[in-house]
Amino acid sequence: MYMKIKSFLSLVVLAAVLTLAGCERMPEEITADSIKEETLYLRADGSVQIAYVEDFTEKYYNTDELKGFIASELAAYNKAYGENAAVIGDISVSGGKVKAVLTFKNTAIYAEFNEKRGDKPVSFPSISKLKSEYGNTTFKSTKDDGSKSGNEIITEELTAVVVEGPLLLQTEKKMRYYSAGNMADANHIKLDEGVKAVVLFSK
């Protein structure tokens, strides 16, 4: 009887794993242990996660002090935009590197934080602004990698991000078109140092 129950439970677990694998859903959260490089994750609910990877080799570096510093940096955003507008998701230290994941309630809050931090430029232009600034950009389709004119494919049904590498851009909704970078799949594109890209993905 015990063996029958055990076998049944194993089948249930296997079925659940296969079902999840077939769905191809992106993770709701990224964790410090899951990333290898700076990663920007644009989630379907409009929130943003940014994962930083920095050297952490000096003896005087302290993880608790780092957490305190980041928390103090984010406090202003929580005061201005409400509780949990900007939070520390996860931090880990290993191999002389520190990985920190921050979560922002929406793209506007993240863009403000990114600009004040002096990071590589990231913007989320409206489709009308994108058309006026990048109307002649040639985009590649993530489906067939064929070039298409920007004016032909930029529609209101898409969301845009303009970002510069080095960075791994990850989106929960599938990417549709991109202007530069190395496409891994419809949810991931890697931008090398100094490479700037316009990426369009489903709302």
N, C-alpha and C positions, 0 to 999 in steps of 0.2 A: 504493500500500500504506500509506504514512504517513497519507494522508488518511482511509483506512478505519479505521485504528486510532484516530486522533484523533476521528472521528465516533462510534465505538463507546464510547470513554472518556467522551465528552460525554453520551451516552445513559445510561451507568451512573451518572454523577454526578447527572443530572437525576432518574433513578429513585430514587436514594437521598434526594435532597432532598424529592421528593414523598412518599416513604414516611415520612420523619421529620415532615413537615408534617401528615400524616394521623394520626399517633400523638398529637398534641397533648400531648406530654410537657413537664413543667415543667423548667427548667434545674436541674442538680444543684448549681450554685453561682451566686450572684449576684456581680457584679463592681462595682467602684466606678464604672466607666464606664457601666454599664447602668442605674443608678438615678438618679432625679431628686429624690427626697425620702426622708425617713426611712422605711425599709422593714423590716418584720419578716417573715422567711420561715421558715415552719414546714415542715420537710422530712419526707418519708415515713418516713425511718429514725429519726425522733424527735429529730434534731439541729435546731439553730436558727441562723439567720444574722440579724444585725441590722446594718443599714447606717445610719450616721449622716451627716448633711450639716450642716456648720457653716461659719460665716464664717471666712475665713483670710486677712485682708487686711493685718494689721499687718506691718511690715517685719521685726520681730524674730521672727516665727513661723518655725519650722524643721521641715521634714518629718521629718528623722532624729530630732530631739528628741521629736517627737510619737510616732513609732513606739516609741522607747525608753520613753516614759512609759506608753503603752498596754501594752507588753510587761511592764513592771514591775507594772502593775495586774492583768494576767492570770496572773502567775507564781504567786500564792497559790492560784488555782483549779487550776492544773496540779499544784501540790504536794499539794493536798488530794484531788483527784479523779483524778489520773493524767495522764500525758503526753498532750498535745493535747486536754485537756478544754476548753480555751479558747484560741483562736489568732487572730492577725490574718490575715484572709483577703486583704485588698487595701486599698491606700490610694492615692488620687490627688488632686492639687491642680490646679485650673484655674478661671479666671474668679472668683478671689477666694473660692472655696469649697474645703473639704477634704471628701472622701468616704472614709469608713473602713468596711470590712466586717469584722465579727468573727463567728467561728463557735464555737458551744458544742455540746458533745457531747450534751446533753439539755436539756429544758425546765427541770428543777430547777436546774441550774447557771446557766442564763441568768437565771432568775427571781431567784436570789440576787444575781447581779451587778447586775441591773437595780435591785433594791431598795437595795443599798449605794450605787449610783451616784446614787440619788435621782431616777431618771427617772420618767416617767409610769407609774402602776401597771399591771402586767401579771401575771395569774395564770392558772394552769391547774388549775381545780378538778376534783375527781372528779365523776362524774355524780350520785352521791348528794348531795354537797354542793351541786352546782348546782341540783338539784331543791328542796332545802330553802331555798336563798337566792333562786332565780329562778323558782320554780314557777309564778308567775302572769304571768311575762313573755310578751308576745305576740311570736312569732317570724315572720319571713317566710321562705318557701321560696325558694331560689335558682332553682328550676325555673319556678315559676309566679308568684312574687312574691305569693302569697296568704297572708293571715295565718292562723296556726295557734296553738293554745294550747300553751304550753310543756310542760304535763303530757302532752300527746298525742304530742309528737315527741321528747322527750329520752329516748334509749335508751342502753343500754350499748354499742351498736355505734358510738357517736359519741365524739369527743374535743372538749373545750371549751377556749376561751381567752376571758378577759375582758381587754379592752384599751381604752386611751383614746388619742384623737388629739391633735395631728395625726400621722397615720401611714398608710402603705399596708401593709395586711396581705396577705400572699401565702402560700398554702398549696399544697403539692405534691398532696395529696389534695383532692378537690373539697369546697368548702364546701356544706353542706346547708341550714343555717338561720342567720339572723342577726337581731339585735334592733334594730340601728341602723347607719347608714353608707350610703355610696353604692357599690352593687355594680357593678363593671365587668364581671366574668364570674365563673364558678364558682370561680376561683382567686384573685381579687383583690377586695378591698373597701377603699375609702378612707374614713378617719375624719377629719373636720374638727376644728379646735381645740376641746377640751373635750368632744367627743362620746365617750361610753363605750358599748361594745358587747359583747355576748356572741355569740360566733361558734361554731357547731358544725360540725365537718367529719368526714369518714370517717376511721376508724383506718387 
